[in-house]
Amino acid sequence: MRIEIEISDENIALIEEFTVDNQSDEYSTHGPLDLTVLARMLMEDVALAVKRPGSWEGFNMIRVLESHGYKI
């Protein structure tokens, strides 16, 4: 599936700053970050929140989603 979204220039600059500052090291799960890798990783964590809510990624994503007013 291909998804297109609009993000403000300001937020893109901040996200790109984050990805540049957080390149792969021995502890990363998804290798070097770029916008595509970051988006895929976050969406996979949302899926884990539903599939495996007790997993580290799923549990923490549930907390993030709940802080935005959503429930799993």
C-alpha positions as CSV (number, residue, x, y, z in Angstrom):
1,M,0.0,0.0,0.0
2,R,1.2,3.5,-0.8
3,I,0.1,6.4,1.5
4,E,0.6,10.1,0.8
5,I,0.3,12.6,3.6
6,E,1.0,16.3,3.9
7,I,3.3,17.6,6.7
8,S,4.3,21.2,7.3
9,D,7.7,22.3,6.2
10,E,8.5,23.1,9.8
11,N,7.7,19.6,11.0
12,I,9.5,18.0,8.0
13,A,12.7,20.0,9.0
14,L,12.4,18.9,12.6
15,I,11.7,15.2,11.6
16,E,14.7,15.3,9.2
17,E,16.8,16.7,12.0
18,F,15.8,13.8,14.2
19,T,16.6,11.2,11.5
20,V,20.0,12.7,10.9
21,D,20.8,12.8,14.6
22,N,19.7,9.2,15.1
23,Q,21.5,7.1,12.5
24,S,22.0,3.4,13.0
25,D,24.1,1.9,15.7
26,E,24.4,-1.5,17.2
27,Y,21.2,-1.0,19.2
28,S,18.8,0.2,16.5
29,T,16.1,-2.1,15.2
30,H,15.5,-0.7,11.7
31,G,18.9,0.6,10.5
32,P,19.5,4.1,9.3
33,L,16.5,6.3,9.6
34,D,14.9,8.3,6.9
35,L,11.3,9.5,6.6
36,T,10.1,6.2,5.0
37,V,11.8,4.0,7.6
38,L,10.6,6.1,10.5
39,A,6.9,6.1,9.2
40,R,7.0,2.4,8.5
41,M,8.5,1.7,12.0
42,L,5.8,3.8,13.8
43,M,3.0,2.2,11.8
44,E,4.4,-1.2,12.6
45,D,4.3,-0.3,16.3
46,V,0.7,0.7,16.0
47,A,0.0,-2.7,14.5
48,L,1.8,-4.3,17.5
49,A,-0.3,-2.3,19.9
50,V,-3.3,-4.2,18.5
51,K,-1.6,-7.6,17.8
52,R,0.7,-7.8,20.8
53,P,-0.2,-5.0,23.3
54,G,2.2,-6.5,25.9
55,S,5.2,-6.2,23.7
56,W,7.6,-3.3,24.5
57,E,6.8,-1.5,21.2
58,G,3.0,-2.2,21.4
59,F,2.7,-1.1,25.0
60,N,4.6,2.1,24.5
61,M,2.7,3.0,21.4
62,I,-0.5,2.4,23.3
63,R,0.7,5.0,25.8
64,V,1.5,7.5,23.0
65,L,-1.9,6.9,21.4
66,E,-3.7,7.3,24.7
67,S,-1.9,10.6,25.4
68,H,-3.6,11.8,22.1
69,G,-7.0,10.6,23.3
70,Y,-7.2,7.3,21.4
71,K,-7.8,3.9,22.9
72,I,-6.7,0.4,21.8
